[in-house]
């Protein structure tokens, strides 16, 4: 059977979006986040999309496997002039908008494993990585990186038990251009109109009332997820009954 070839199309994506966005599509780069971090003089709304990354970046120095013709590897440049706490806000917003885009294009709704991972059936579809440059405690520039597995592919052994792709769960294929456009339209609507999305994020939050492991560089403990607060901090009930509000760290469902 002939392989499905899905070409990213810069002109098609650009023509479907508000003029706020400036789309740049390339075949390959080490990391779209790294590329944009070296070009923060570009206008706000610049979006770099690569068909392939050789050094895709995940949280805490991890890599994100980014094979050709398979996923969305996208970075968006913002210049919000907000304090450093806004990184939680924009990470949460990006995760929500990607869930909404997948729902719109493919008809099923993923969940969000706090703060930045997109999950379905306890496997990871992708994630969000926000990186920025601070100027006097405010972001001079903020780069939102998004990696999503779209078309099914053979996973490397080290991620085969935890990774999945959007099209693993549907009997059809769609061009990545459509999913990219849907995501960017949703993000623009929230970003420019300042709609509240806290409740929508809560509705997509995974593992509510479940016991998880909380992973910090200095400590690790178990707790029960109660939800998120108004600042998108994770609210955890510890085993001793005390409550934590987490703005950093990560959770593991593998106890």
VMD Tcl script that draws the C-alpha trace (Angstrom):
set ca {
  {0.00 0.00 0.00}
  {1.29 3.47 -0.90}
  {2.25 5.62 2.08}
  {0.03 8.59 2.84}
  {1.94 11.77 2.02}
  {0.76 14.87 3.80}
  {2.57 18.02 2.71}
  {2.44 21.10 4.88}
  {1.36 24.09 2.82}
  {2.41 27.54 4.01}
  {0.12 29.47 1.64}
  {-2.92 27.36 2.49}
  {-2.42 27.80 6.23}
  {-1.72 31.54 5.93}
  {-4.76 32.23 3.77}
  {-7.10 30.67 6.34}
  {-5.89 32.76 9.30}
  {-6.10 36.34 10.62}
  {-3.34 38.72 9.59}
  {-1.97 38.55 13.17}
  {-0.18 35.37 12.12}
  {2.88 35.19 9.89}
  {3.35 31.54 8.88}
  {6.71 30.04 7.98}
  {6.91 26.36 6.98}
  {10.25 24.57 6.69}
  {11.25 20.97 6.02}
  {13.46 20.44 9.05}
  {15.16 22.14 11.97}
  {16.76 21.07 15.22}
  {13.87 22.55 17.23}
  {11.21 25.08 16.25}
  {11.45 26.62 19.74}
  {15.21 26.98 19.43}
  {14.90 28.56 15.98}
  {12.35 31.13 17.15}
  {14.37 31.91 20.29}
  {17.13 33.11 17.96}
  {14.70 35.24 15.95}
  {12.65 37.06 18.58}
  {13.04 40.27 16.55}
  {10.35 38.87 14.26}
  {6.80 40.21 14.72}
  {4.46 38.84 17.35}
  {2.32 36.16 15.76}
  {5.18 34.58 13.82}
  {4.60 30.83 13.59}
  {7.33 28.39 12.60}
  {6.16 24.95 11.50}
  {8.57 22.14 10.64}
  {7.85 18.79 9.03}
  {10.69 17.26 11.05}
  {12.79 18.09 14.09}
  {16.17 16.55 14.76}
  {16.29 17.71 18.39}
  {12.67 18.23 19.38}
  {12.39 19.58 22.92}
  {10.22 18.38 25.79}
  {10.03 19.51 29.39}
  {12.96 19.17 31.79}
  {15.49 18.56 29.05}
  {13.67 15.60 27.53}
  {13.50 15.07 23.77}
  {10.34 14.92 21.67}
  {10.47 12.38 18.84}
  {9.55 14.29 15.67}
  {9.58 12.11 12.52}
  {8.83 13.51 9.06}
  {5.32 13.47 7.60}
  {3.80 12.48 10.93}
  {3.18 15.27 13.42}
  {2.72 18.94 14.11}
  {5.90 20.64 15.33}
  {5.00 24.28 15.73}
  {6.23 27.29 17.67}
  {4.39 30.59 18.10}
  {6.06 33.87 19.09}
  {4.19 36.12 21.53}
  {5.23 39.41 23.13}
  {2.79 39.65 26.02}
  {4.73 42.03 28.32}
  {3.32 40.14 31.31}
  {4.98 38.82 34.44}
  {6.56 35.39 34.60}
  {3.45 33.76 36.08}
  {1.73 34.13 32.71}
  {3.59 31.05 31.47}
  {1.04 28.88 33.29}
  {-1.80 30.79 31.64}
  {-0.45 30.43 28.10}
  {0.58 26.81 28.54}
  {-2.92 25.98 29.76}
  {-4.54 27.97 26.94}
  {-2.45 26.23 24.28}
  {-3.30 22.79 25.66}
  {-7.00 23.63 25.71}
  {-6.98 25.03 22.17}
  {-5.28 21.90 20.84}
  {-7.87 19.70 22.55}
  {-10.63 21.81 20.99}
  {-8.97 21.58 17.57}
  {-8.72 17.78 17.75}
  {-12.36 17.61 18.81}
  {-13.37 19.84 15.89}
  {-11.35 18.01 13.22}
  {-11.46 14.40 14.44}
  {-14.55 14.18 16.62}
  {-13.04 12.98 19.89}
  {-11.95 14.99 22.90}
  {-8.52 14.42 24.48}
  {-7.78 15.37 28.07}
  {-5.02 17.44 29.63}
  {-2.55 15.96 32.10}
  {-1.49 19.03 34.06}
  {-0.08 21.22 32.93}
  {0.98 20.69 29.39}
  {0.42 17.13 28.13}
  {-2.38 16.10 25.76}
  {-3.64 12.61 26.62}
  {-6.12 10.07 25.32}
  {-6.70 6.62 26.80}
  {-3.81 7.15 29.23}
  {-1.32 7.73 26.42}
  {0.39 10.91 25.30}
  {-0.62 12.56 22.02}
  {1.78 15.45 22.55}
  {2.57 18.43 24.70}
  {3.27 22.11 25.11}
  {6.59 23.76 25.97}
  {6.64 27.49 26.76}
  {9.98 29.30 26.89}
  {10.63 33.00 27.17}
  {12.99 35.88 27.72}
  {12.39 37.97 30.83}
  {13.04 41.68 31.05}
  {12.67 42.99 34.63}
  {10.42 40.05 35.60}
  {8.22 40.48 32.53}
  {8.29 38.45 29.33}
  {9.85 40.39 26.49}
  {9.09 37.37 24.32}
  {7.34 34.08 24.92}
  {7.57 31.08 22.62}
  {4.85 28.46 22.72}
  {6.07 25.16 21.31}
  {3.62 22.43 20.39}
  {4.35 18.86 19.41}
  {1.43 16.60 18.46}
  {1.56 13.11 16.97}
  {-1.03 13.18 14.19}
  {-0.53 10.37 11.65}
  {0.14 6.88 12.99}
  {3.75 5.75 12.92}
  {6.02 3.13 14.49}
  {7.16 4.39 17.87}
  {10.70 3.93 19.19}
  {10.86 1.29 21.89}
  {11.43 3.76 24.70}
  {8.09 5.54 24.09}
  {5.99 2.77 22.53}
  {4.10 2.08 25.77}
  {3.24 5.71 26.52}
  {2.85 7.49 23.16}
  {-0.02 7.57 20.69}
  {-1.15 9.55 17.65}
  {-4.46 11.24 16.88}
  {-5.17 8.99 13.92}
  {-4.64 5.83 15.99}
  {-8.23 6.39 17.13}
  {-10.08 7.25 13.91}
  {-10.60 5.35 10.62}
  {-9.60 8.28 8.39}
  {-6.76 10.73 7.75}
  {-6.81 14.50 7.54}
  {-4.13 16.94 6.36}
  {-2.14 18.49 9.17}
  {-2.88 21.92 7.68}
  {-6.48 21.60 8.87}
  {-5.56 20.80 12.47}
  {-2.95 23.57 12.57}
  {-5.45 26.11 11.28}
  {-8.11 25.03 13.76}
  {-5.67 25.35 16.65}
  {-4.40 28.79 15.63}
  {-7.93 30.13 15.06}
  {-8.99 29.01 18.52}
  {-5.87 30.44 20.14}
  {-6.31 33.81 18.38}
  {-9.91 34.07 19.56}
  {-8.93 33.63 23.21}
  {-5.74 35.70 22.97}
  {-7.29 38.75 21.34}
  {-10.69 38.71 23.03}
  {-9.49 37.72 26.51}
  {-12.24 35.16 26.99}
  {-12.12 33.24 30.23}
  {-11.16 29.62 29.63}
  {-10.65 28.43 33.20}
  {-13.80 26.31 33.29}
  {-13.11 24.83 29.85}
  {-9.61 23.88 31.01}
  {-11.04 22.30 34.16}
  {-13.49 20.31 32.02}
  {-10.55 18.80 30.11}
  {-8.33 18.14 33.12}
  {-7.45 14.46 33.53}
  {-7.18 12.33 36.67}
  {-9.44 14.41 38.93}
  {-9.83 12.69 42.33}
  {-7.13 10.17 41.42}
  {-3.95 9.51 43.37}
  {-0.79 10.45 41.47}
  {2.89 10.92 42.16}
  {4.10 14.52 42.34}
  {7.59 14.92 40.92}
  {9.81 17.82 41.98}
  {13.59 18.14 41.69}
  {13.87 18.23 45.49}
  {10.96 16.03 46.55}
  {8.50 13.37 45.45}
  {5.23 12.43 47.10}
  {1.77 11.04 46.45}
  {-1.42 13.06 46.47}
  {-4.92 13.32 45.08}
  {-5.73 15.80 42.29}
  {-8.55 18.13 43.32}
  {-8.36 20.42 40.26}
  {-6.71 23.73 39.41}
  {-7.07 27.13 41.05}
  {-7.75 30.46 39.30}
  {-4.06 30.74 38.38}
  {-3.94 27.25 36.81}
  {-1.89 25.90 39.68}
  {-2.60 22.24 40.39}
  {-4.46 21.67 43.65}
  {-3.25 18.52 45.39}
  {-4.44 16.91 48.62}
  {-1.43 15.28 50.22}
  {-1.60 12.02 52.16}
  {-1.45 13.95 55.43}
  {-4.54 15.93 54.42}
  {-2.76 19.20 53.68}
  {-3.31 21.05 50.40}
  {-0.62 22.06 47.90}
  {-0.97 24.54 45.03}
  {1.67 23.61 42.44}
  {3.01 26.03 39.85}
  {5.89 23.77 38.81}
  {6.79 20.11 38.76}
  {4.86 17.35 37.07}
  {2.63 14.42 37.86}
  {2.93 10.73 37.11}
  {0.00 8.33 36.99}
  {2.44 5.44 37.45}
  {2.50 4.91 41.19}
}
mol new
graphics top color blue
foreach p $ca { graphics top sphere $p radius 0.5 }
foreach p [lrange $ca 0 end-1] q [lrange $ca 1 end] { graphics top cylinder $p $q radius 0.2 }
display resetview
